[in-house]
Amino acid sequence: MEKPKEAKRGLEERLKDYPELTGRIEEIVDELEQSVAQGGSLDDAEERVVPLVRKLGAEVLTARARRIASEVPAPSGAQVHRHAKKKSAG
């Protein structure tokens, strides 16, 4: 018998797992809204939003990398073998 599929979580619920990203997304939306409110063109909005989207991308990758790193168990000292030159007597 198959397990019932889980219902897909909404974006807001999923963002709770990444609280550091929520602020950046709000900042992007704020910039977009300000650009529109000031009567700016789409080019103006793009100039204001693109750098923020790049920062968001970097933060997404950093957050994911940290999450992956925290899930990987650290190797125990007995299993770690460092490479070193052999000491020769002759």
N, CA, C and O atoms as a CHARMM CRD file, in Angstrom:
* protein
*
  360
    1    1 MET  N      0.83100  -1.16800   0.00000 PROA 1      0.00000
    2    1 MET  CA     0.00000   0.00000   0.00000 PROA 1      0.00000
    3    1 MET  C      0.88800   1.24800   0.00000 PROA 1      0.00000
    4    1 MET  O      1.85000   1.31200   0.76500 PROA 1      0.00000
    5    2 GLU  N      0.57900   2.25400  -0.85700 PROA 2      0.00000
    6    2 GLU  CA     1.37300   3.46800  -0.95400 PROA 2      0.00000
    7    2 GLU  C      1.01700   4.44300   0.15400 PROA 2      0.00000
    8    2 GLU  O     -0.12100   4.51100   0.61900 PROA 2      0.00000
    9    3 LYS  N      2.04200   5.20500   0.56400 PROA 3      0.00000
   10    3 LYS  CA     1.80100   6.25400   1.54600 PROA 3      0.00000
   11    3 LYS  C      1.06900   7.40500   0.86900 PROA 3      0.00000
   12    3 LYS  O      1.34600   7.71600  -0.29000 PROA 3      0.00000
   13    4 PRO  N      0.14900   8.03200   1.56800 PROA 4      0.00000
   14    4 PRO  CA    -0.50900   9.19000   0.95900 PROA 4      0.00000
   15    4 PRO  C      0.51300  10.32000   0.78400 PROA 4      0.00000
   16    4 PRO  O      1.36500  10.55000   1.64300 PROA 4      0.00000
   17    5 LYS  N      0.40200  11.01200  -0.34900 PROA 5      0.00000
   18    5 LYS  CA     1.33700  12.11000  -0.62100 PROA 5      0.00000
   19    5 LYS  C      1.02900  13.26700   0.31600 PROA 5      0.00000
   20    5 LYS  O     -0.12700  13.57000   0.61100 PROA 5      0.00000
   21    6 GLU  N      2.10700  13.90400   0.77400 PROA 6      0.00000
   22    6 GLU  CA     1.92700  15.06100   1.63900 PROA 6      0.00000
   23    6 GLU  C      1.47400  16.24000   0.79100 PROA 6      0.00000
   24    6 GLU  O      1.89700  16.39800  -0.35400 PROA 6      0.00000
   25    7 ALA  N      0.62700  17.04600   1.35700 PROA 7      0.00000
   26    7 ALA  CA     0.18800  18.24900   0.65800 PROA 7      0.00000
   27    7 ALA  C      1.37800  19.20800   0.57100 PROA 7      0.00000
   28    7 ALA  O      2.13900  19.36800   1.52500 PROA 7      0.00000
   29    8 LYS  N      1.51400  19.83000  -0.57800 PROA 8      0.00000
   30    8 LYS  CA     2.61900  20.76900  -0.76300 PROA 8      0.00000
   31    8 LYS  C      2.39400  21.98800   0.12400 PROA 8      0.00000
   32    8 LYS  O      1.31200  22.57400   0.15100 PROA 8      0.00000
   33    9 ARG  N      3.45300  22.35100   0.85000 PROA 9      0.00000
   34    9 ARG  CA     3.35400  23.50300   1.73500 PROA 9      0.00000
   35    9 ARG  C      3.38700  24.79400   0.92300 PROA 9      0.00000
   36    9 ARG  O      4.01600  24.85600  -0.13400 PROA 9      0.00000
   37   10 GLY  N      2.72100  25.79900   1.41100 PROA 10     0.00000
   38   10 GLY  CA     2.70200  27.09900   0.75400 PROA 10     0.00000
   39   10 GLY  C      4.03100  27.82700   0.95300 PROA 10     0.00000
   40   10 GLY  O      4.82700  27.47200   1.82200 PROA 10     0.00000
   41   11 LEU  N      4.25000  28.84200   0.13700 PROA 11     0.00000
   42   11 LEU  CA     5.49900  29.59500   0.18900 PROA 11     0.00000
   43   11 LEU  C      5.74100  30.19700   1.57100 PROA 11     0.00000
   44   11 LEU  O      6.85000  30.12300   2.09900 PROA 11     0.00000
   45   12 GLU  N      4.72200  30.78100   2.14300 PROA 12     0.00000
   46   12 GLU  CA     4.87600  31.40700   3.45900 PROA 12     0.00000
   47   12 GLU  C      5.31100  30.39400   4.51400 PROA 12     0.00000
   48   12 GLU  O      6.17500  30.67800   5.34300 PROA 12     0.00000
   49   13 GLU  N      4.71300  29.23200   4.47400 PROA 13     0.00000
   50   13 GLU  CA     5.07000  28.17900   5.43000 PROA 13     0.00000
   51   13 GLU  C      6.50400  27.69500   5.18200 PROA 13     0.00000
   52   13 GLU  O      7.25700  27.46000   6.12600 PROA 13     0.00000
   53   14 ARG  N      6.87100  27.54900   3.90500 PROA 14     0.00000
   54   14 ARG  CA     8.22300  27.08900   3.56500 PROA 14     0.00000
   55   14 ARG  C      9.28200  28.11100   3.96000 PROA 14     0.00000
   56   14 ARG  O     10.38300  27.73600   4.36200 PROA 14     0.00000
   57   15 LEU  N      8.96100  29.39800   3.85000 PROA 15     0.00000
   58   15 LEU  CA     9.92600  30.43900   4.21500 PROA 15     0.00000
   59   15 LEU  C     10.22300  30.45000   5.71600 PROA 15     0.00000
   60   15 LEU  O     11.24600  30.98900   6.14000 PROA 15     0.00000
   61   16 LYS  N      9.35000  29.86700   6.50700 PROA 16     0.00000
   62   16 LYS  CA     9.61100  29.77600   7.94300 PROA 16     0.00000
   63   16 LYS  C     10.87100  28.95400   8.21300 PROA 16     0.00000
   64   16 LYS  O     11.51900  29.12400   9.24600 PROA 16     0.00000
   65   17 ASP  N     11.21700  28.05800   7.27700 PROA 17     0.00000
   66   17 ASP  CA    12.43500  27.26500   7.41500 PROA 17     0.00000
   67   17 ASP  C     13.68400  28.08200   7.09700 PROA 17     0.00000
   68   17 ASP  O     14.79600  27.67000   7.42600 PROA 17     0.00000
   69   18 TYR  N     13.50500  29.23700   6.45900 PROA 18     0.00000
   70   18 TYR  CA    14.62600  30.09900   6.05100 PROA 18     0.00000
   71   18 TYR  C     14.35400  31.54200   6.47300 PROA 18     0.00000
   72   18 TYR  O     14.16700  32.40600   5.61700 PROA 18     0.00000
   73   19 PRO  N     14.32900  31.81200   7.77200 PROA 19     0.00000
   74   19 PRO  CA    13.96100  33.15900   8.22800 PROA 19     0.00000
   75   19 PRO  C     14.91900  34.25100   7.72900 PROA 19     0.00000
   76   19 PRO  O     14.52800  35.41000   7.59600 PROA 19     0.00000
   77   20 GLU  N     16.16500  33.87600   7.45500 PROA 20     0.00000
   78   20 GLU  CA    17.12800  34.87500   6.99200 PROA 20     0.00000
   79   20 GLU  C     16.79600  35.39400   5.59000 PROA 20     0.00000
   80   20 GLU  O     17.26300  36.46300   5.19900 PROA 20     0.00000
   81   21 LEU  N     15.99900  34.64800   4.84300 PROA 21     0.00000
   82   21 LEU  CA    15.64900  35.05800   3.48000 PROA 21     0.00000
   83   21 LEU  C     14.41800  35.95500   3.43600 PROA 21     0.00000
   84   21 LEU  O     14.24900  36.73300   2.49800 PROA 21     0.00000
   85   22 THR  N     13.57100  35.85000   4.43500 PROA 22     0.00000
   86   22 THR  CA    12.32600  36.60600   4.44200 PROA 22     0.00000
   87   22 THR  C     12.58900  38.10900   4.37400 PROA 22     0.00000
   88   22 THR  O     11.91600  38.82100   3.62900 PROA 22     0.00000
   89   23 GLY  N     13.54700  38.58600   5.13300 PROA 23     0.00000
   90   23 GLY  CA    13.87700  40.01500   5.13200 PROA 23     0.00000
   91   23 GLY  C     14.34400  40.49100   3.77200 PROA 23     0.00000
   92   23 GLY  O     13.98400  41.58500   3.33600 PROA 23     0.00000
   93   24 ARG  N     15.14100  39.68000   3.10000 PROA 24     0.00000
   94   24 ARG  CA    15.65500  40.06100   1.77900 PROA 24     0.00000
   95   24 ARG  C     14.51000  40.11600   0.76400 PROA 24     0.00000
   96   24 ARG  O     14.47400  41.01700  -0.07300 PROA 24     0.00000
   97   25 ILE  N     13.58300  39.17200   0.82700 PROA 25     0.00000
   98   25 ILE  CA    12.44500  39.17100  -0.09900 PROA 25     0.00000
   99   25 ILE  C     11.56800  40.39300   0.14400 PROA 25     0.00000
  100   25 ILE  O     11.09300  41.01900  -0.80400 PROA 25     0.00000
  101   26 GLU  N     11.35500  40.73000   1.40400 PROA 26     0.00000
  102   26 GLU  CA    10.57700  41.93200   1.72400 PROA 26     0.00000
  103   26 GLU  C     11.26700  43.18200   1.18700 PROA 26     0.00000
  104   26 GLU  O     10.60500  44.09500   0.69400 PROA 26     0.00000
  105   27 GLU  N     12.58500  43.22500   1.28000 PROA 27     0.00000
  106   27 GLU  CA    13.34600  44.37000   0.77200 PROA 27     0.00000
  107   27 GLU  C     13.18000  44.51200  -0.74700 PROA 27     0.00000
  108   27 GLU  O     13.05700  45.62600  -1.25600 PROA 27     0.00000
  109   28 ILE  N     13.17800  43.39600  -1.45900 PROA 28     0.00000
  110   28 ILE  CA    12.99700  43.42000  -2.91700 PROA 28     0.00000
  111   28 ILE  C     11.60900  43.95900  -3.26700 PROA 28     0.00000
  112   28 ILE  O     11.47300  44.80800  -4.14800 PROA 28     0.00000
  113   29 VAL  N     10.59000  43.46800  -2.58300 PROA 29     0.00000
  114   29 VAL  CA     9.22600  43.92500  -2.84300 PROA 29     0.00000
  115   29 VAL  C      9.09400  45.40900  -2.49300 PROA 29     0.00000
  116   29 VAL  O      8.43800  46.15400  -3.22200 PROA 29     0.00000
  117   30 ASP  N      9.70100  45.84600  -1.40100 PROA 30     0.00000
  118   30 ASP  CA     9.66900  47.26400  -1.02200 PROA 30     0.00000
  119   30 ASP  C     10.27700  48.13800  -2.11500 PROA 30     0.00000
  120   30 ASP  O      9.70700  49.16700  -2.47800 PROA 30     0.00000
  121   31 GLU  N     11.43200  47.73100  -2.63900 PROA 31     0.00000
  122   31 GLU  CA    12.08900  48.50400  -3.70200 PROA 31     0.00000
  123   31 GLU  C     11.21300  48.58400  -4.94000 PROA 31     0.00000
  124   31 GLU  O     11.10600  49.64100  -5.56200 PROA 31     0.00000
  125   32 LEU  N     10.58900  47.47800  -5.29800 PROA 32     0.00000
  126   32 LEU  CA     9.71200  47.44700  -6.46300 PROA 32     0.00000
  127   32 LEU  C      8.52900  48.39000  -6.26200 PROA 32     0.00000
  128   32 LEU  O      8.18900  49.17100  -7.15100 PROA 32     0.00000
  129   33 GLU  N      7.91100  48.31100  -5.09800 PROA 33     0.00000
  130   33 GLU  CA     6.76100  49.17300  -4.80700 PROA 33     0.00000
  131   33 GLU  C      7.15300  50.64200  -4.78700 PROA 33     0.00000
  132   33 GLU  O      6.40200  51.48500  -5.27800 PROA 33     0.00000
  133   34 GLN  N      8.32500  50.96600  -4.22400 PROA 34     0.00000
  134   34 GLN  CA     8.78800  52.35300  -4.20100 PROA 34     0.00000
  135   34 GLN  C      9.03500  52.87500  -5.60800 PROA 34     0.00000
  136   34 GLN  O      8.69400  54.01500  -5.92600 PROA 34     0.00000
  137   35 SER  N      9.62800  52.03900  -6.44600 PROA 35     0.00000
  138   35 SER  CA     9.89500  52.43900  -7.81900 PROA 35     0.00000
  139   35 SER  C      8.59500  52.75000  -8.55800 PROA 35     0.00000
  140   35 SER  O      8.51100  53.74300  -9.28100 PROA 35     0.00000
  141   36 VAL  N      7.59300  51.90900  -8.37800 PROA 36     0.00000
  142   36 VAL  CA     6.29500  52.12000  -9.01700 PROA 36     0.00000
  143   36 VAL  C      5.63700  53.38000  -8.46600 PROA 36     0.00000
  144   36 VAL  O      5.10200  54.18600  -9.22700 PROA 36     0.00000
  145   37 ALA  N      5.67600  53.55300  -7.14600 PROA 37     0.00000
  146   37 ALA  CA     5.04800  54.71100  -6.50500 PROA 37     0.00000
  147   37 ALA  C      5.69700  56.02700  -6.95400 PROA 37     0.00000
  148   37 ALA  O      5.03700  57.06500  -7.01500 PROA 37     0.00000
  149   38 GLN  N      6.97800  55.97000  -7.26000 PROA 38     0.00000
  150   38 GLN  CA     7.69300  57.17400  -7.69400 PROA 38     0.00000
  151   38 GLN  C      7.56700  57.40400  -9.19600 PROA 38     0.00000
  152   38 GLN  O      8.16900  58.33200  -9.73600 PROA 38     0.00000
  153   39 GLY  N      6.78500  56.55900  -9.87400 PROA 39     0.00000
  154   39 GLY  CA     6.57400  56.71800 -11.30700 PROA 39     0.00000
  155   39 GLY  C      7.76100  56.30800 -12.15300 PROA 39     0.00000
  156   39 GLY  O      7.89700  56.73900 -13.29800 PROA 39     0.00000
  157   40 GLY  N      8.61900  55.47600 -11.58700 PROA 40     0.00000
  158   40 GLY  CA     9.80100  55.03100 -12.31600 PROA 40     0.00000
  159   40 GLY  C      9.44400  54.08500 -13.44800 PROA 40     0.00000
  160   40 GLY  O      8.39100  53.44800 -13.44700 PROA 40     0.00000
  161   41 SER  N     10.35000  54.01300 -14.41100 PROA 41     0.00000
  162   41 SER  CA    10.15900  53.09700 -15.53200 PROA 41     0.00000
  163   41 SER  C     10.54300  51.68100 -15.10400 PROA 41     0.00000
  164   41 SER  O     11.06100  51.46900 -14.00700 PROA 41     0.00000
  165   42 LEU  N     10.28500  50.73300 -15.97400 PROA 42     0.00000
  166   42 LEU  CA    10.68900  49.36200 -15.69100 PROA 42     0.00000
  167   42 LEU  C     12.20600  49.25800 -15.60700 PROA 42     0.00000
  168   42 LEU  O     12.73300  48.46500 -14.82700 PROA 42     0.00000
  169   43 ASP  N     12.90700  50.05200 -16.40700 PROA 43     0.00000
  170   43 ASP  CA    14.37400  50.05700 -16.33700 PROA 43     0.00000
  171   43 ASP  C     14.85500  50.53100 -14.96600 PROA 43     0.00000
  172   43 ASP  O     15.80600  49.98400 -14.41000 PROA 43     0.00000
  173   44 ASP  N     14.18500  51.55900 -14.42700 PROA 44     0.00000
  174   44 ASP  CA    14.54200  52.05100 -13.08800 PROA 44     0.00000
  175   44 ASP  C     14.30300  50.97200 -12.03300 PROA 44     0.00000
  176   44 ASP  O     15.13100  50.75200 -11.14800 PROA 44     0.00000
  177   45 ALA  N     13.16000  50.30800 -12.14500 PROA 45     0.00000
  178   45 ALA  CA    12.84200  49.24500 -11.18500 PROA 45     0.00000
  179   45 ALA  C     13.87200  48.12800 -11.29200 PROA 45     0.00000
  180   45 ALA  O     14.30500  47.57800 -10.28000 PROA 45     0.00000
  181   46 GLU  N     14.26200  47.79500 -12.51600 PROA 46     0.00000
  182   46 GLU  CA    15.25200  46.73600 -12.71500 PROA 46     0.00000
  183   46 GLU  C     16.58700  47.10800 -12.06200 PROA 46     0.00000
  184   46 GLU  O     17.21300  46.27600 -11.40500 PROA 46     0.00000
  185   47 GLU  N     17.01000  48.33900 -12.24300 PROA 47     0.00000
  186   47 GLU  CA    18.27900  48.78900 -11.64800 PROA 47     0.00000
  187   47 GLU  C     18.25000  48.70800 -10.12600 PROA 47     0.00000
  188   47 GLU  O     19.27100  48.43700  -9.49400 PROA 47     0.00000
  189   48 ARG  N     17.09300  48.94000  -9.54700 PROA 48     0.00000
  190   48 ARG  CA    16.97500  48.91200  -8.09500 PROA 48     0.00000
  191   48 ARG  C     16.85200  47.48800  -7.55900 PROA 48     0.00000
  192   48 ARG  O     17.33200  47.19400  -6.46400 PROA 48     0.00000
  193   49 VAL  N     16.21600  46.61000  -8.32000 PROA 49     0.00000
  194   49 VAL  CA    15.88600  45.28000  -7.81300 PROA 49     0.00000
  195   49 VAL  C     16.96400  44.23700  -8.11500 PROA 49     0.00000
  196   49 VAL  O     17.19800  43.34800  -7.29700 PROA 49     0.00000
  197   50 VAL  N     17.61900  44.32800  -9.26800 PROA 50     0.00000
  198   50 VAL  CA    18.58300  43.29100  -9.66700 PROA 50     0.00000
  199   50 VAL  C     19.68900  43.08000  -8.62400 PROA 50     0.00000
  200   50 VAL  O     19.98100  41.93100  -8.29200 PROA 50     0.00000
  201   51 PRO  N     20.31700  44.14200  -8.09400 PROA 51     0.00000
  202   51 PRO  CA    21.35100  43.88900  -7.06400 PROA 51     0.00000
  203   51 PRO  C     20.79400  43.16700  -5.82700 PROA 51     0.00000
  204   51 PRO  O     21.48100  42.35400  -5.21000 PROA 51     0.00000
  205   52 LEU  N     19.56300  43.47200  -5.48600 PROA 52     0.00000
  206   52 LEU  CA    18.95000  42.81100  -4.32800 PROA 52     0.00000
  207   52 LEU  C     18.65800  41.34300  -4.62500 PROA 52     0.00000
  208   52 LEU  O     18.77500  40.49500  -3.74000 PROA 52     0.00000
  209   53 VAL  N     18.28400  41.04500  -5.84900 PROA 53     0.00000
  210   53 VAL  CA    18.03100  39.65200  -6.24000 PROA 53     0.00000
  211   53 VAL  C     19.34200  38.86700  -6.21000 PROA 53     0.00000
  212   53 VAL  O     19.36400  37.70400  -5.80800 PROA 53     0.00000
  213   54 ARG  N     20.43200  39.50300  -6.63500 PROA 54     0.00000
  214   54 ARG  CA    21.73900  38.83500  -6.57200 PROA 54     0.00000
  215   54 ARG  C     22.11500  38.51700  -5.13100 PROA 54     0.00000
  216   54 ARG  O     22.60900  37.42700  -4.83900 PROA 54     0.00000
  217   55 LYS  N     21.88000  39.47500  -4.22500 PROA 55     0.00000
  218   55 LYS  CA    22.15900  39.22400  -2.80500 PROA 55     0.00000
  219   55 LYS  C     21.30100  38.07300  -2.28700 PROA 55     0.00000
  220   55 LYS  O     21.77100  37.22600  -1.52700 PROA 55     0.00000
  221   56 LEU  N     20.04600  38.05600  -2.70600 PROA 56     0.00000
  222   56 LEU  CA    19.14800  36.98000  -2.30100 PROA 56     0.00000
  223   56 LEU  C     19.68800  35.64000  -2.77300 PROA 56     0.00000
  224   56 LEU  O     19.69300  34.66900  -2.01700 PROA 56     0.00000
  225   57 GLY  N     20.13900  35.58200  -4.01400 PROA 57     0.00000
  226   57 GLY  CA    20.70400  34.33800  -4.55100 PROA 57     0.00000
  227   57 GLY  C     21.88100  33.85300  -3.74000 PROA 57     0.00000
  228   57 GLY  O     21.98700  32.66600  -3.43000 PROA 57     0.00000
  229   58 ALA  N     22.77500  34.78100  -3.39300 PROA 58     0.00000
  230   58 ALA  CA    23.93800  34.41300  -2.59100 PROA 58     0.00000
  231   58 ALA  C     23.50500  33.91000  -1.21200 PROA 58     0.00000
  232   58 ALA  O     24.06200  32.94100  -0.69600 PROA 58     0.00000
  233   59 GLU  N     22.51900  34.56700  -0.62400 PROA 59     0.00000
  234   59 GLU  CA    22.04700  34.15200   0.69600 PROA 59     0.00000
  235   59 GLU  C     21.34000  32.80200   0.64500 PROA 59     0.00000
  236   59 GLU  O     21.46100  32.00500   1.57600 PROA 59     0.00000
  237   60 VAL  N     20.60600  32.53800  -0.43100 PROA 60     0.00000
  238   60 VAL  CA    19.93800  31.24200  -0.58200 PROA 60     0.00000
  239   60 VAL  C     20.97000  30.12500  -0.61600 PROA 60     0.00000
  240   60 VAL  O     20.83100  29.11800   0.07700 PROA 60     0.00000
  241   61 LEU  N     22.01500  30.31300  -1.43400 PROA 61     0.00000
  242   61 LEU  CA    23.04300  29.28300  -1.54700 PROA 61     0.00000
  243   61 LEU  C     23.81300  29.11000  -0.23900 PROA 61     0.00000
  244   61 LEU  O     24.13800  27.98800   0.14800 PROA 61     0.00000
  245   62 THR  N     24.10100  30.21000   0.43600 PROA 62     0.00000
  246   62 THR  CA    24.80800  30.13800   1.71600 PROA 62     0.00000
  247   62 THR  C     23.95800  29.42200   2.76100 PROA 62     0.00000
  248   62 THR  O     24.45700  28.57200   3.49800 PROA 62     0.00000
  249   63 ALA  N     22.68500  29.76300   2.82000 PROA 63     0.00000
  250   63 ALA  CA    21.79400  29.11700   3.79100 PROA 63     0.00000
  251   63 ALA  C     21.69700  27.62300   3.51800 PROA 63     0.00000
  252   63 ALA  O     21.70900  26.81400   4.44600 PROA 63     0.00000
  253   64 ARG  N     21.60100  27.26100   2.25300 PROA 64     0.00000
  254   64 ARG  CA    21.49700  25.83600   1.90700 PROA 64     0.00000
  255   64 ARG  C     22.79200  25.10100   2.24200 PROA 64     0.00000
  256   64 ARG  O     22.76100  23.98400   2.75800 PROA 64     0.00000
  257   65 ALA  N     23.93000  25.73000   1.94600 PROA 65     0.00000
  258   65 ALA  CA    25.21900  25.10700   2.24600 PROA 65     0.00000
  259   65 ALA  C     25.38300  24.89500   3.75000 PROA 65     0.00000
  260   65 ALA  O     25.88200  23.85500   4.17900 PROA 65     0.00000
  261   66 ARG  N     24.96900  25.87000   4.54400 PROA 66     0.00000
  262   66 ARG  CA    25.05700  25.72200   6.00000 PROA 66     0.00000
  263   66 ARG  C     24.16600  24.59100   6.49200 PROA 66     0.00000
  264   66 ARG  O     24.54300  23.82400   7.37900 PROA 66     0.00000
  265   67 ARG  N     22.98600  24.50100   5.90400 PROA 67     0.00000
  266   67 ARG  CA    22.05200  23.45200   6.30200 PROA 67     0.00000
  267   67 ARG  C     22.61800  22.07100   5.96600 PROA 67     0.00000
  268   67 ARG  O     22.52200  21.14300   6.76900 PROA 67     0.00000
  269   68 ILE  N     23.20400  21.94200   4.78400 PROA 68     0.00000
  270   68 ILE  CA    23.81600  20.67400   4.38200 PROA 68     0.00000
  271   68 ILE  C     24.97700  20.33500   5.30100 PROA 68     0.00000
  272   68 ILE  O     25.11300  19.19300   5.73900 PROA 68     0.00000
  273   69 ALA  N     25.82200  21.32800   5.59800 PROA 69     0.00000
  274   69 ALA  CA    26.98100  21.10300   6.46100 PROA 69     0.00000
  275   69 ALA  C     26.55900  20.68400   7.86700 PROA 69     0.00000
  276   69 ALA  O     27.22900  19.86800   8.50000 PROA 69     0.00000
  277   70 SER  N     25.46700  21.23100   8.34800 PROA 70     0.00000
  278   70 SER  CA    25.02300  20.86800   9.70000 PROA 70     0.00000
  279   70 SER  C     24.43100  19.46400   9.74600 PROA 70     0.00000
  280   70 SER  O     24.37500  18.85300  10.81400 PROA 70     0.00000
  281   71 GLU  N     23.99000  18.94500   8.60300 PROA 71     0.00000
  282   71 GLU  CA    23.40400  17.61000   8.56400 PROA 71     0.00000
  283   71 GLU  C     24.45100  16.51400   8.40900 PROA 71     0.00000
  284   71 GLU  O     24.17300  15.35400   8.71300 PROA 71     0.00000
  285   72 VAL  N     25.64600  16.86000   7.94400 PROA 72     0.00000
  286   72 VAL  CA    26.69500  15.87700   7.72300 PROA 72     0.00000
  287   72 VAL  C     27.44100  15.64900   9.03500 PROA 72     0.00000
  288   72 VAL  O     27.92800  16.60400   9.63900 PROA 72     0.00000
  289   73 PRO  N     27.53500  14.41500   9.47900 PROA 73     0.00000
  290   73 PRO  CA    28.24900  14.16800  10.73900 PROA 73     0.00000
  291   73 PRO  C     29.75000  14.41600  10.56400 PROA 73     0.00000
  292   73 PRO  O     30.33300  14.09500   9.52800 PROA 73     0.00000
  293   74 ALA  N     30.35100  14.98800  11.59200 PROA 74     0.00000
  294   74 ALA  CA    31.79600  15.23800  11.57000 PROA 74     0.00000
  295   74 ALA  C     32.52700  13.90600  11.72100 PROA 74     0.00000
  296   74 ALA  O     32.09600  13.04100  12.48400 PROA 74     0.00000
  297   75 PRO  N     33.62700  13.74200  10.99700 PROA 75     0.00000
  298   75 PRO  CA    34.36800  12.48200  11.11900 PROA 75     0.00000
  299   75 PRO  C     35.00800  12.37000  12.50200 PROA 75     0.00000
  300   75 PRO  O     35.47100  13.35700  13.07400 PROA 75     0.00000
  301   76 SER  N     35.02200  11.15800  13.01800 PROA 76     0.00000
  302   76 SER  CA    35.66100  10.96200  14.32200 PROA 76     0.00000
  303   76 SER  C     37.16900  10.91800  14.12400 PROA 76     0.00000
  304   76 SER  O     37.64000  10.61500  13.02800 PROA 76     0.00000
  305   77 GLY  N     37.91900  11.21200  15.15500 PROA 77     0.00000
  306   77 GLY  CA    39.37700  11.27300  15.07400 PROA 77     0.00000
  307   77 GLY  C     40.02200   9.97700  14.63900 PROA 77     0.00000
  308   77 GLY  O     41.06900  10.00100  13.99200 PROA 77     0.00000
  309   78 ALA  N     39.42300   8.84300  14.97600 PROA 78     0.00000
  310   78 ALA  CA    40.01700   7.54600  14.64200 PROA 78     0.00000
  311   78 ALA  C     39.95900   7.26000  13.14400 PROA 78     0.00000
  312   78 ALA  O     40.78900   6.51100  12.62900 PROA 78     0.00000
  313   79 GLN  N     39.01000   7.83500  12.45200 PROA 79     0.00000
  314   79 GLN  CA    38.85500   7.55400  11.03400 PROA 79     0.00000
  315   79 GLN  C     39.63100   8.52700  10.14400 PROA 79     0.00000
  316   79 GLN  O     39.81900   8.26000   8.95800 PROA 79     0.00000
  317   80 VAL  N     40.06800   9.61900  10.69100 PROA 80     0.00000
  318   80 VAL  CA    40.76400  10.62700   9.89400 PROA 80     0.00000
  319   80 VAL  C     42.22900  10.25200   9.78900 PROA 80     0.00000
  320   80 VAL  O     42.87900   9.98400  10.80000 PROA 80     0.00000
  321   81 HSD  N     42.75300  10.23100   8.56800 PROA 81     0.00000
  322   81 HSD  CA    44.14800   9.90200   8.34700 PROA 81     0.00000
  323   81 HSD  C     44.77700  11.02800   7.54700 PROA 81     0.00000
  324   81 HSD  O     44.38300  11.28700   6.41000 PROA 81     0.00000
  325   82 ARG  N     45.72500  11.67500   8.12500 PROA 82     0.00000
  326   82 ARG  CA    46.40000  12.76300   7.43400 PROA 82     0.00000
  327   82 ARG  C     47.62600  12.24000   6.71300 PROA 82     0.00000
  328   82 ARG  O     48.32400  11.35200   7.20200 PROA 82     0.00000
  329   83 HSD  N     47.87100  12.79500   5.56400 PROA 83     0.00000
  330   83 HSD  CA    49.03100  12.40300   4.78100 PROA 83     0.00000
  331   83 HSD  C     50.26300  13.10300   5.34400 PROA 83     0.00000
  332   83 HSD  O     50.23400  14.30700   5.60100 PROA 83     0.00000
  333   84 ALA  N     51.32800  12.36100   5.53000 PROA 84     0.00000
  334   84 ALA  CA    52.57900  12.93000   6.01300 PROA 84     0.00000
  335   84 ALA  C     53.73400  12.15100   5.41800 PROA 84     0.00000
  336   84 ALA  O     53.59600  10.97800   5.07400 PROA 84     0.00000
  337   85 LYS  N     54.86900  12.81100   5.30100 PROA 85     0.00000
  338   85 LYS  CA    56.05100  12.13000   4.76700 PROA 85     0.00000
  339   85 LYS  C     56.51900  11.08200   5.76000 PROA 85     0.00000
  340   85 LYS  O     56.42300  11.25900   6.97400 PROA 85     0.00000
  341   86 LYS  N     57.02300   9.99300   5.21900 PROA 86     0.00000
  342   86 LYS  CA    57.58700   8.96600   6.07100 PROA 86     0.00000
  343   86 LYS  C     58.96400   9.40900   6.51700 PROA 86     0.00000
  344   86 LYS  O     59.71600  10.01500   5.75300 PROA 86     0.00000
  345   87 LYS  N     59.28600   9.10000   7.76100 PROA 87     0.00000
  346   87 LYS  CA    60.60200   9.44500   8.27200 PROA 87     0.00000
  347   87 LYS  C     61.53000   8.25800   8.00300 PROA 87     0.00000
  348   87 LYS  O     61.25800   7.13200   8.42000 PROA 87     0.00000
  349   88 SER  N     62.60600   8.52700   7.31400 PROA 88     0.00000
  350   88 SER  CA    63.52200   7.46700   6.94300 PROA 88     0.00000
  351   88 SER  C     64.80200   7.56200   7.77300 PROA 88     0.00000
  352   88 SER  O     65.30500   8.65800   8.02100 PROA 88     0.00000
  353   89 ALA  N     65.32000   6.42900   8.19400 PROA 89     0.00000
  354   89 ALA  CA    66.55600   6.40400   8.98400 PROA 89     0.00000
  355   89 ALA  C     67.76800   6.40500   8.07800 PROA 89     0.00000
  356   89 ALA  O     68.89200   6.47500   8.57500 PROA 89     0.00000
  357   90 GLY  N     67.59600   6.33300   6.82000 PROA 90     0.00000
  358   90 GLY  CA    68.78500   6.19400   6.00600 PROA 90     0.00000
  359   90 GLY  C     68.64400   6.75100   4.70900 PROA 90     0.00000
  360   90 GLY  O     69.58100   6.70200   3.91100 PROA 90     0.00000
